[in-house]
Amino acid sequence: MIPPIAGRFVAGETPAAAFEHVRRTNEDGVNVILNLLGEHYHDRAEAETDADAYVSLIRDIGDTDLDACVSVKPSQLGIDIGDDVFRENFRRVVAAGDEHGVFVWCDMEDADTTDATLDAFEALAREFDGGVGLCVQANLRRTRGDLDRLVDVPGRIRLVKGAYDEPESIAYTDKADVNEAYREDLEFLFKERDDGIAVGSHDPAMISLAEELHAEHGADYEVQMLMGVRDDEQRRLAADGVEVWQYAPYGDRWLSYFYRRVRERKENALFAVRAVLGV
C-alpha cells in the first residue's frame, strides 16, 4: 500500500486506483497521462509483460469516458535488450491506442537511446497518422536538429528541459543555457507546427511564453505537469481554458519514483518532512 506521503506523486498501485485518480482529476478540468512504473528491463519477458499491461490499460480507457491517455518508456519496452524488441512492443501499444482511440506518448530517456527512439516514433507516427507523441529534451545540444527532422512528422511533440545527467560535450549543463535552449526550441515549434505542441514544464516563465507564442502564431498547445507538482496551478490553468495534462505514474514500483521526486525539488522535500513530522 502506498503511504500518503508518496501518494501525492503516485496515482496508486493498480489500474483501478489510477482510474479513480483520473476521475477526480478530470473533475477539476485536468486530463491525465497514465504511466505504468517500470524501466531498464534486461529480460524480454518483463518488457513484454508491461507492453501487455499497456494494451489492457488502453482497452480499459477506451471503454470509459475518462480524459486519459498513456505514456511509455523505451527502456520499459525493451530498448536495453534490443532496438527490435522496443520497436515491436512499442508498435503493439500504439496499435492498441489506434484501435481504441487512446493517444500514446513515448518518453525520452538517456542520450544513448535518442536515435532509436526517434526512429521508432517517426515510423509509427506516419503509420498511425499521428496517434503517437514524443518527448524531446531541450538540454541536449542535438535537439534543435532533431526538431528540424520532426517538424513535418504527424503526432505531437512534448518539449521538456531534460532530467538526465549528460556530459557537457552533448548537453547544456548550466541552468541558464538550458532555459535559453528551451525558449528557442519552443519558439521554433510554434512557428513551424500548427498544433501538437506540449509544453512539458512547471516553469511559469515557459508557460507564459507559450501563451504569448500561441497568441502570435495561433498554434494549438497543451501544458503537461507532473502529478504532485504545482497541482493548484494545473487547476488554475485549466479553469482559464488552457488544455492541461497531468503525468500520473502508477504501479507497485513507486518507491524509487517517489524518492526521485523528493530529491528533485526543495518544495517536495519540505512536503515530505512536514508529512513525516505531522506539521
C-alpha positions as a Markdown table, in Angstrom:
| # | Residue | x | y | z |
|---|---|---|---|---|
| 1 | Met | 0.0 | 0.0 | 0.0 |
| 2 | Ile | 1.3 | 3.4 | -0.9 |
| 3 | Pro | 1.7 | 5.7 | 2.1 |
| 4 | Pro | 0.0 | 9.1 | 2.0 |
| 5 | Ile | 3.4 | 10.8 | 1.8 |
| 6 | Ala | 4.1 | 9.1 | -1.6 |
| 7 | Gly | 0.5 | 9.2 | -2.7 |
| 8 | Arg | 1.0 | 12.8 | -3.6 |
| 9 | Phe | 3.1 | 11.8 | -6.6 |
| 10 | Val | 1.8 | 8.3 | -7.5 |
| 11 | Ala | -1.8 | 7.5 | -8.5 |
| 12 | Gly | -2.0 | 4.1 | -6.9 |
| 13 | Glu | -0.6 | 0.6 | -7.3 |
| 14 | Thr | -3.4 | -0.8 | -9.6 |
| 15 | Pro | -5.2 | 0.4 | -12.7 |
| 16 | Ala | -8.4 | 0.7 | -10.7 |
| 17 | Ala | -6.7 | 3.1 | -8.3 |
| 18 | Ala | -5.2 | 5.0 | -11.2 |
| 19 | Phe | -8.6 | 5.3 | -12.9 |
| 20 | Glu | -10.1 | 6.7 | -9.7 |
| 21 | His | -7.4 | 9.3 | -9.7 |
| 22 | Val | -8.2 | 10.2 | -13.3 |
| 23 | Arg | -11.9 | 10.6 | -12.4 |
| 24 | Arg | -11.1 | 13.0 | -9.6 |
| 25 | Thr | -8.6 | 15.0 | -11.6 |
| 26 | Asn | -10.9 | 15.2 | -14.6 |
| 27 | Glu | -13.5 | 16.8 | -12.3 |
| 28 | Asp | -11.0 | 19.7 | -12.0 |
| 29 | Gly | -10.8 | 20.0 | -15.8 |
| 30 | Val | -7.3 | 18.4 | -15.9 |
| 31 | Asn | -6.6 | 15.5 | -18.3 |
| 32 | Val | -4.3 | 12.6 | -17.2 |
| 33 | Ile | -1.4 | 10.8 | -18.8 |
| 34 | Leu | -1.0 | 7.4 | -17.1 |
| 35 | Asn | 2.4 | 5.8 | -16.9 |
| 36 | Leu | 2.9 | 2.3 | -15.5 |
| 37 | Leu | 6.1 | 2.5 | -13.4 |
| 38 | Gly | 8.9 | 0.3 | -14.6 |
| 39 | Glu | 12.1 | 0.8 | -16.6 |
| 40 | His | 15.5 | -0.6 | -17.7 |
| 41 | Tyr | 14.4 | -4.2 | -18.2 |
| 42 | His | 17.0 | -6.7 | -19.4 |
| 43 | Asp | 14.6 | -9.6 | -19.6 |
| 44 | Arg | 12.4 | -9.7 | -22.6 |
| 45 | Ala | 9.6 | -11.3 | -20.7 |
| 46 | Glu | 9.4 | -8.2 | -18.3 |
| 47 | Ala | 9.2 | -5.8 | -21.3 |
| 48 | Glu | 6.5 | -7.9 | -23.0 |
| 49 | Thr | 4.5 | -8.1 | -19.7 |
| 50 | Asp | 4.5 | -4.3 | -19.4 |
| 51 | Ala | 3.5 | -4.0 | -23.1 |
| 52 | Asp | 0.6 | -6.3 | -22.4 |
| 53 | Ala | -0.3 | -4.2 | -19.4 |
| 54 | Tyr | -0.4 | -1.1 | -21.5 |
| 55 | Val | -2.6 | -2.8 | -24.1 |
| 56 | Ser | -5.0 | -3.8 | -21.4 |
| 57 | Leu | -4.9 | -0.3 | -19.9 |
| 58 | Ile | -5.6 | 1.3 | -23.3 |
| 59 | Arg | -8.6 | -1.0 | -23.9 |
| 60 | Asp | -10.0 | -0.2 | -20.5 |
| 61 | Ile | -9.6 | 3.6 | -21.0 |
| 62 | Gly | -11.3 | 3.2 | -24.4 |
| 63 | Asp | -14.3 | 1.7 | -22.6 |
| 64 | Thr | -14.7 | 4.7 | -20.4 |
| 65 | Asp | -15.5 | 8.4 | -20.8 |
| 66 | Leu | -12.3 | 9.4 | -19.0 |
| 67 | Asp | -10.0 | 12.1 | -20.4 |
| 68 | Ala | -6.8 | 10.0 | -20.3 |
| 69 | Cys | -4.0 | 8.6 | -22.4 |
| 70 | Val | -0.8 | 6.7 | -21.7 |
| 71 | Ser | 3.0 | 7.3 | -21.8 |
| 72 | Val | 5.6 | 4.6 | -22.1 |
| 73 | Lys | 9.4 | 4.5 | -21.6 |
| 74 | Pro | 11.7 | 2.9 | -24.2 |
| 75 | Ser | 13.7 | 1.0 | -21.5 |
| 76 | Gln | 10.4 | -0.3 | -20.2 |
| 77 | Leu | 9.5 | -1.8 | -23.6 |
| 78 | Gly | 12.9 | -3.4 | -24.0 |
| 79 | Ile | 15.3 | -0.9 | -25.7 |
| 80 | Asp | 18.1 | -2.1 | -23.4 |
| 81 | Ile | 17.6 | -5.6 | -24.7 |
| 82 | Gly | 17.5 | -4.5 | -28.4 |
| 83 | Asp | 16.1 | -1.9 | -30.6 |
| 84 | Asp | 14.0 | -4.5 | -32.4 |
| 85 | Val | 12.4 | -5.6 | -29.1 |
| 86 | Phe | 11.5 | -2.0 | -28.3 |
| 87 | Arg | 10.0 | -1.3 | -31.7 |
| 88 | Glu | 7.9 | -4.5 | -31.6 |
| 89 | Asn | 6.5 | -3.7 | -28.2 |
| 90 | Phe | 6.0 | 0.0 | -28.9 |
| 91 | Arg | 4.2 | -0.8 | -32.1 |
| 92 | Arg | 1.9 | -3.2 | -30.3 |
| 93 | Val | 1.0 | -0.4 | -27.7 |
| 94 | Val | 0.4 | 2.2 | -30.4 |
| 95 | Ala | -1.7 | -0.2 | -32.5 |
| 96 | Ala | -3.9 | -0.7 | -29.4 |
| 97 | Gly | -4.2 | 3.0 | -29.0 |
| 98 | Asp | -5.2 | 3.4 | -32.6 |
| 99 | Glu | -7.8 | 0.7 | -32.2 |
| 100 | His | -9.4 | 2.1 | -29.0 |
| 101 | Gly | -8.9 | 5.8 | -29.7 |
| 102 | Val | -6.3 | 6.4 | -26.9 |
| 103 | Phe | -3.3 | 8.5 | -27.5 |
| 104 | Val | 0.2 | 7.1 | -26.8 |
| 105 | Trp | 3.1 | 9.2 | -25.7 |
| 106 | Cys | 6.7 | 8.0 | -25.6 |
| 107 | Asp | 9.1 | 9.4 | -23.0 |
| 108 | Met | 12.7 | 10.2 | -23.9 |
| 109 | Glu | 15.4 | 8.6 | -21.7 |
| 110 | Asp | 19.2 | 8.9 | -21.7 |
| 111 | Ala | 21.1 | 10.2 | -24.8 |
| 112 | Asp | 22.3 | 6.7 | -25.8 |
| 113 | Thr | 18.7 | 5.8 | -26.8 |
| 114 | Thr | 17.7 | 9.0 | -28.6 |
| 115 | Asp | 18.3 | 7.8 | -32.2 |
| 116 | Ala | 16.4 | 4.5 | -31.7 |
| 117 | Thr | 13.6 | 6.3 | -30.0 |
| 118 | Leu | 13.3 | 9.0 | -32.8 |
| 119 | Asp | 13.4 | 6.3 | -35.5 |
| 120 | Ala | 10.6 | 4.3 | -33.8 |
| 121 | Phe | 8.5 | 7.4 | -33.2 |
| 122 | Glu | 8.7 | 8.7 | -36.8 |
| 123 | Ala | 7.8 | 5.3 | -38.3 |
| 124 | Leu | 4.8 | 4.8 | -36.1 |
| 125 | Ala | 3.6 | 8.4 | -36.3 |
| 126 | Arg | 3.5 | 8.1 | -40.1 |
| 127 | Glu | 2.0 | 4.6 | -40.0 |
| 128 | Phe | -0.8 | 5.5 | -37.5 |
| 129 | Asp | -1.4 | 9.0 | -38.8 |
| 130 | Gly | -0.2 | 10.9 | -35.8 |
| 131 | Gly | -1.7 | 8.8 | -33.0 |
| 132 | Val | 1.6 | 9.0 | -31.0 |
| 133 | Gly | 3.7 | 11.7 | -29.4 |
| 134 | Leu | 7.4 | 12.0 | -28.4 |
| 135 | Cys | 9.2 | 13.8 | -25.7 |
| 136 | Val | 12.3 | 15.8 | -26.6 |
| 137 | Gln | 14.8 | 17.3 | -24.2 |
| 138 | Ala | 16.0 | 20.9 | -24.6 |
| 139 | Asn | 19.2 | 20.3 | -22.7 |
| 140 | Leu | 20.6 | 18.1 | -25.4 |
| 141 | Arg | 22.7 | 20.1 | -27.9 |
| 142 | Arg | 21.3 | 17.9 | -30.8 |
| 143 | Thr | 17.6 | 18.7 | -30.1 |
| 144 | Arg | 17.4 | 21.7 | -32.5 |
| 145 | Gly | 18.4 | 19.4 | -35.3 |
| 146 | Asp | 16.0 | 16.7 | -34.2 |
| 147 | Leu | 13.2 | 19.3 | -34.2 |
| 148 | Asp | 14.1 | 20.1 | -37.8 |
| 149 | Arg | 13.7 | 16.4 | -38.6 |
| 150 | Leu | 10.3 | 16.1 | -36.8 |
| 151 | Val | 8.7 | 19.4 | -37.9 |
| 152 | Asp | 6.6 | 17.7 | -40.6 |
| 153 | Val | 6.1 | 14.4 | -38.8 |
| 154 | Pro | 2.4 | 13.9 | -37.7 |
| 155 | Gly | 1.7 | 13.5 | -34.0 |
| 156 | Arg | 2.7 | 15.6 | -31.0 |
| 157 | Ile | 5.9 | 16.8 | -29.5 |
| 158 | Arg | 6.4 | 17.3 | -25.8 |
| 159 | Leu | 9.3 | 19.7 | -25.0 |
| 160 | Val | 10.9 | 19.3 | -21.6 |
| 161 | Lys | 14.1 | 20.7 | -20.2 |
| 162 | Gly | 15.6 | 17.3 | -19.5 |
| 163 | Ala | 16.4 | 15.5 | -16.3 |
| 164 | Tyr | 19.2 | 13.1 | -17.3 |
| 165 | Asp | 22.8 | 13.9 | -16.2 |
| 166 | Glu | 24.5 | 14.0 | -19.6 |
| 167 | Pro | 28.1 | 15.1 | -20.3 |
| 168 | Glu | 28.8 | 18.7 | -21.3 |
| 169 | Ser | 30.0 | 17.5 | -24.7 |
| 170 | Ile | 26.5 | 16.6 | -25.7 |
| 171 | Ala | 24.3 | 18.6 | -23.3 |
| 172 | Tyr | 23.9 | 22.1 | -21.8 |
| 173 | Thr | 24.7 | 21.8 | -18.1 |
| 174 | Asp | 24.2 | 25.4 | -17.0 |
| 175 | Lys | 20.6 | 26.2 | -16.0 |
| 176 | Ala | 20.6 | 29.5 | -17.9 |
| 177 | Asp | 21.8 | 27.7 | -21.1 |
| 178 | Val | 19.1 | 25.1 | -20.7 |
| 179 | Asn | 16.4 | 27.8 | -20.3 |
| 180 | Glu | 17.6 | 29.6 | -23.4 |
| 181 | Ala | 17.6 | 26.4 | -25.4 |
| 182 | Tyr | 14.1 | 25.7 | -24.2 |
| 183 | Arg | 12.9 | 29.1 | -25.2 |
| 184 | Glu | 14.4 | 28.8 | -28.7 |
| 185 | Asp | 13.0 | 25.3 | -29.2 |
| 186 | Leu | 9.6 | 26.4 | -28.1 |
| 187 | Glu | 9.6 | 29.3 | -30.4 |
| 188 | Phe | 10.6 | 27.1 | -33.3 |
| 189 | Leu | 7.8 | 24.7 | -32.6 |
| 190 | Phe | 5.2 | 27.4 | -32.5 |
| 191 | Lys | 6.5 | 28.9 | -35.7 |
| 192 | Glu | 6.8 | 25.7 | -37.6 |
| 193 | Arg | 3.9 | 23.5 | -36.3 |
| 194 | Asp | 0.2 | 24.2 | -36.5 |
| 195 | Asp | -0.6 | 22.1 | -33.5 |
| 196 | Gly | 0.6 | 19.1 | -31.5 |
| 197 | Ile | 2.8 | 21.1 | -29.1 |
| 198 | Ala | 3.1 | 20.1 | -25.5 |
| 199 | Val | 4.8 | 22.4 | -23.0 |
| 200 | Gly | 6.3 | 19.9 | -20.5 |
| 201 | Ser | 7.3 | 22.3 | -17.8 |
| 202 | His | 6.4 | 23.7 | -14.4 |
| 203 | Asp | 8.3 | 26.9 | -15.1 |
| 204 | Pro | 5.9 | 29.8 | -15.1 |
| 205 | Ala | 8.2 | 31.7 | -17.5 |
| 206 | Met | 7.9 | 29.0 | -20.1 |
| 207 | Ile | 4.2 | 28.6 | -19.7 |
| 208 | Ser | 3.8 | 32.4 | -20.1 |
| 209 | Leu | 6.0 | 32.2 | -23.2 |
| 210 | Ala | 3.8 | 29.5 | -24.7 |
| 211 | Glu | 0.7 | 31.8 | -24.1 |
| 212 | Glu | 2.5 | 34.6 | -25.9 |
| 213 | Leu | 3.6 | 32.4 | -28.8 |
| 214 | His | 0.1 | 31.0 | -29.1 |
| 215 | Ala | -1.3 | 34.5 | -29.4 |
| 216 | Glu | 1.3 | 35.4 | -32.0 |
| 217 | His | 1.3 | 32.2 | -34.2 |
| 218 | Gly | -2.0 | 30.5 | -33.4 |
| 219 | Ala | -0.7 | 27.0 | -33.0 |
| 220 | Asp | -2.6 | 24.9 | -30.5 |
| 221 | Tyr | -0.8 | 23.6 | -27.5 |
| 222 | Glu | -1.2 | 21.9 | -24.1 |
| 223 | Val | 0.6 | 22.2 | -20.8 |
| 224 | Gln | 1.9 | 19.0 | -19.1 |
| 225 | Met | 2.9 | 18.8 | -15.5 |
| 226 | Leu | 3.7 | 16.0 | -13.0 |
| 227 | Met | 1.2 | 14.8 | -10.5 |
| 228 | Gly | 2.0 | 16.3 | -7.2 |
| 229 | Val | 3.9 | 19.3 | -8.6 |
| 230 | Arg | 2.0 | 22.7 | -8.7 |
| 231 | Asp | -1.4 | 21.0 | -8.6 |
| 232 | Asp | -3.1 | 24.3 | -7.8 |
| 233 | Glu | -1.5 | 25.9 | -10.9 |
| 234 | Gln | -2.7 | 22.9 | -13.0 |
| 235 | Arg | -6.3 | 23.6 | -11.9 |
| 236 | Arg | -5.9 | 27.3 | -12.4 |
| 237 | Leu | -4.7 | 27.0 | -15.9 |
| 238 | Ala | -7.4 | 24.5 | -16.8 |
| 239 | Ala | -10.0 | 26.9 | -15.4 |
| 240 | Asp | -8.6 | 29.7 | -17.6 |
| 241 | Gly | -9.1 | 27.5 | -20.7 |
| 242 | Val | -5.7 | 26.0 | -21.1 |
| 243 | Glu | -5.5 | 22.4 | -22.1 |
| 244 | Val | -3.7 | 20.7 | -19.2 |
| 245 | Trp | -2.5 | 17.2 | -18.9 |
| 246 | Gln | -1.1 | 15.7 | -15.7 |
| 247 | Tyr | 1.5 | 13.0 | -15.9 |
| 248 | Ala | 0.5 | 10.4 | -13.3 |
| 249 | Pro | 2.5 | 7.3 | -12.7 |
| 250 | Tyr | 1.0 | 4.2 | -11.0 |
| 251 | Gly | 2.1 | 0.7 | -10.1 |
| 252 | Asp | 4.0 | -1.2 | -7.4 |
| 253 | Arg | 7.4 | 0.2 | -8.3 |
| 254 | Trp | 6.5 | 3.5 | -6.7 |
| 255 | Leu | 9.3 | 3.8 | -4.1 |
| 256 | Ser | 12.2 | 4.8 | -6.3 |
| 257 | Tyr | 10.0 | 7.2 | -8.3 |
| 258 | Phe | 8.9 | 8.9 | -5.0 |
| 259 | Tyr | 12.4 | 9.4 | -3.8 |
| 260 | Arg | 13.4 | 11.0 | -7.2 |
| 261 | Arg | 10.6 | 13.5 | -6.9 |
| 262 | Val | 11.7 | 14.4 | -3.3 |
| 263 | Arg | 15.3 | 14.8 | -4.4 |
| 264 | Glu | 14.4 | 17.0 | -7.4 |
| 265 | Arg | 12.8 | 19.9 | -5.7 |
| 266 | Lys | 13.2 | 21.7 | -2.4 |
| 267 | Glu | 9.4 | 22.1 | -2.1 |
| 268 | Asn | 8.9 | 18.4 | -2.4 |
| 269 | Ala | 11.5 | 17.6 | 0.2 |
| 270 | Leu | 9.8 | 20.1 | 2.6 |
| 271 | Phe | 6.5 | 18.5 | 1.9 |
| 272 | Ala | 7.9 | 15.1 | 2.8 |
| 273 | Val | 9.5 | 16.4 | 6.0 |
| 274 | Arg | 6.2 | 18.0 | 7.1 |
| 275 | Ala | 4.3 | 14.8 | 6.4 |
| 276 | Val | 6.7 | 12.7 | 8.5 |
| 277 | Leu | 6.6 | 15.2 | 11.4 |
| 278 | Gly | 2.9 | 15.8 | 11.1 |
| 279 | Val | 3.2 | 19.5 | 10.8 |
